[in-house]
């Protein structure tokens, strides 16, 4: 029996896995989830109010790939001022047959990949097939992963970008390169969103910044930024007038885009059409009419982490990458 644990750092992961690889893995993970093959308790949160941050534990077992694991990940919005990523994570990948730790790996890049991939999968199943214009509301690291994933599933020609400051949007447009996509900074959220086929929100907003009146018929929204109680990016009327899909009711109702409107009774559970597992596994259709607005409320599921971690581990073994340590 193998008694070595593989240590895989971020630099190695970057060489091993592309966003296209991650999209395929996450699609499979969502399908496993929809078929009832995944044990996935809701995230456990530790809140650090005086430090404006939190840590989250995300355990999971995917029976279909026969891998278990747990991710330990933070969100600290003020980290940029300290020269640290806002989100950092560590993943432990275990063998369910024995509980042996197969790998310990960086989950900072893997989290960006799997979150971007979730947006790509949602767009593949829910956005109009002719979608070619993207609005990026927020222009941090996750916006880049989202755009790359969208370009993997749709022929994207233009991305308009809005940031907290004009400089942020300009820097994003000059530094990010996605083949075939023209990136244009937008002065306001309205200018960014108006007429876009796919809208991606990746901000830490606690008040809505995207309005229903700005959306074109047939638009799709990936709502990514709301990941803790009190956060919201979309006007509640968008959720009431759209085909609304969540990744997990338990997580989304606690900390996703729907958490504030639910608490204020602007919407109810009846406004939620499906979870993403039901869509990808074929139990429900992602889009019923070309003219309808669709929304995917993404809080990030541990099943995304486990399938991407398994992908990284298998590629590392195949290429002899990572560092082996004797665990026992």
N, C-alpha and C positions, 0 to 999 in steps of 0.2 A: 504493500500500500504506500502511495506517495505521502511522505511526511514533510514535504517542503511547502512553505507558503511563499507565494510570489508577491513581491513588492513592486507596484507599478506607479511611476510618477507621471505628472502632467505632460512632460515633454514626450514621454514614450507614448502616451495615449494619443497625443496629437498626430504622431506618425502612423498610428495603427488604424484609427477610425475616422471616417469622413461623415459629414452630415447625412449623405445618402444612405450609408450603412446604418446610421442611427434611426433614420426614418423607417427603414424596413424592420429593424428590431422592435421599435416602439409600436409599429402597426401590429406585429405579432403579439406583443405584450397586451395591447388593448383587446385583441381577439381572444387571447387566453382569459383575460378578465371578464369579457362578455360571456364566455362559455363556462364560467364558474370554476376555473382552474387555478384561481389565485387566492391565497390567504393574505389579507392586507388590512391590519388594524389602522384606524385613523392616526394621523401624525400626533406625536406627543410634543407639546411645546413647553419650553422654559423661557419666561419673559424676563428681560433685564431692563426695567423701566429707566433706571438711572443711567444706563449705558445706551439707551435707544437701540436695542437689538434683541435677538432671541436665538435660541438653539432648538433644533427639531430632531427627533428620532423617528426613523421611518423603517420599520421591519416589514419583511415580505417573503413569501414563498410562492414561486410559480411552479406548479406541479408539471406543466407541460415541458418546461426546459429542465426541470428537476434541479433547481438552484434556489438557495435561500440567502438572505443577507439583510444588512441594516446599514442605512446611511445616517450619518451624524452631520448636520448641516446648519449653518448660521445664516441670518440676514441682519446685517448692520449697515444701514444707509450711510452712516457717517464715516465709513472706512476709507472712502476715497481720499479724505483729508489726511489719513494716516498712511497712505500709499499701499493700502490693502484692498483686495476685492470685496465688494459688498456681500457676495455669497462665497463661502468656502465650505468644502465638504470632504468627508472621508467615508469610503465604502469598505465594508467587510463582506466578502463573498464566501459562503460556506457550502459544504457538501451535505445535503440532507441525510445521506445514508449514514454518516458518522458524526456530523457536526463539525468536521475538521475545517479550519479556515484555509480555503484554497488561495485566497488573495486578499491583500489590503491595498487599496488603490486610491489615488487622488479622485475626488468626486466634484471638484470645482469645475473643470472643463467638462466632465461627464454630465454634470447637472445642466450646463449651458446646452450641450448637445441634445440631451433627452428632452429638455423643455422646448427647444427649437423644433425638434422632431415631432413632438406632440402637436404643435401648431401646423406643421406640414401635413401630418396625417389628418387632422381635422379639416384642413383646407381641401385635401384630396377628396374627402367624402362629403363635404358640406358646401364648398364654394362653387360658383358657376364655372363650368369647364373653360369658358372663354376668358376667365379673369386674367388681366395683364397689368393692372395698375394697383400698387400697394401704397397704403398710408401707414407710416411708422410713427405712432404717437409715443414718444420716448425714444431715446437714441443711445442707450447704454449697451453693454455687451450682449444682453439678451436680444435686443433688436436686430443685431447682426446675425445671430443664430436663426432667428425667426425668418429673416429675409432669405438666408441661404436655404433653409428648409422649404420655403415657399417656391423658390426657384427650382427646387428638385422635383416638384409635383405640378407646377403650372408654368406656362411660358410668360414670365414676368418681364415687362419691358421698361417700366418706370416705377420708382419708389420715391414718394415725397416724404420728407423727414422733418419732424418737429421735435425740438428739445426745449428744456427750460430756458435756455438762452440761445440766441441766434448763433453764437459762436460754437456751441455744442453741436448743433445741426450741421453747420458748415464743416466742422472737423470730421464728423461722421461721414459726410458725403465725400470728402477728399481722401479719407483713409480706408474706407470699406470698398472692396472691389468684388462684385458678383457679375459673372459673365453675362453680357447681354442686357444688363439693367442700368438705366440712367438714374442716378440719384440726385434729387433736387431738394435743397433746404426750403422749408415752409415757414412763413412768419408767424402764423397762428395755428392752433389746432383745427379751426374751421377750414383754413386754406389747405391744410394737409389732408383732411378727410373728404372734403367735397368731391364727389364723383369717383372716389376710389372703389375698386372692385373688392379688395380685401383690406380690412383695417386691423392693425395689430397695436394693442395698447400694452405698454411695458413700464408704466410709471408707478411710483408709490403713492399716488393721489388718494386723498380721503374725501374729496368732493368731485362730482362728475365733471369731466372735461370734454366728453364727446356727446353731441346732441342728436336726437332722432331726426330733426329737420335737415341735418347735413348729409344724411345717408341716401344713396341712390337705391332704386329698386334692385333687388337681387344681390345686395352687398352682403359680404360675410365678415364677421368680426371674430378675431382671436383675442379674448380678454385675458391677459397674462399677468398683469401687475398686481391684482388683488390677491394677497396670499396671507392675510392676517385679519382678524376682526377689526371692523371700522374702515377698511380700505374699499374704495370703489372708484371706477374710472368712467362708467357709462351712466347716462341719464336713465333712471328707472323705466321710463316709457319705452326705451329701446327693448328692454327685457320683456315688456308686456306685449309688444308688437312684433315679436320675432319668434322663429323656431329656436328654442333655447335648449342647448345641450350642455351638461356638466361632465367633468371627468368622474367625480364621485359626489353623490348627494351629501354624505356625511361631512366631507371636507369642504365642499363648496358652500354649504349652508352655514358652516362655522366661520370660514375665512376667505371664501371666494368672492367673485363679483356680485353674487346674489345675497351675500350675508347682510348687508345694510338694508336693502329693499325688503327682505324677508322680515327683519326685525321691526321695521317701520310699517309692515303690512301693505307695502306698495304692490307686492306680488305674493303668491302663495306657491306651495309645491306643485299645484296644478299647472303653473306656468312653465314648469320644466318638462320638456318633451321626452327626453331620454338621457342616458349617460353614454359616454363615448364607446364603452364596451359593447353596448347594444347596437350601436351604429356599425362599428367595424366588424362585428360578428354576424351582421346581416339580419338581426332581429327587427330592426327598424331602418328606414331610409334616412339618409342625412339631409336630403333636399327634396321636397315634393314639388315645388314650383320654381321656375326660373326667376320670378319676380319677388319671391319672399326674402326677407332679411333673416340671416341665420347668425347665431352667436354660440361660440364655444367658450365656456367658463373653465379655464385651466388653473388648477391649484397645484398640480404636480403630484403624480402618483408614484408610490414606491415600486410598482410593477415596471414603470419606465426605467427606474434605476437598475433593477435586477436584470432586465434583458440587455441593457447596454453594458452593464458590468460583465455579464456572461460573454457578450460579444468581444469585449476588450480582453478578457481572460483567454478565450479561445484563440484569438489572433496573436496574443503575446506568446502562448505556448507554441503555436505554429512557427513563429518567427524567432523564437528563442530570445524574446525581449523580456525586460523586467529583471529584478534581482531575486534569486532564490535564497530563502533563509530557512534554517532547520528549526521548525517550530517545537518539536518534541525530541 
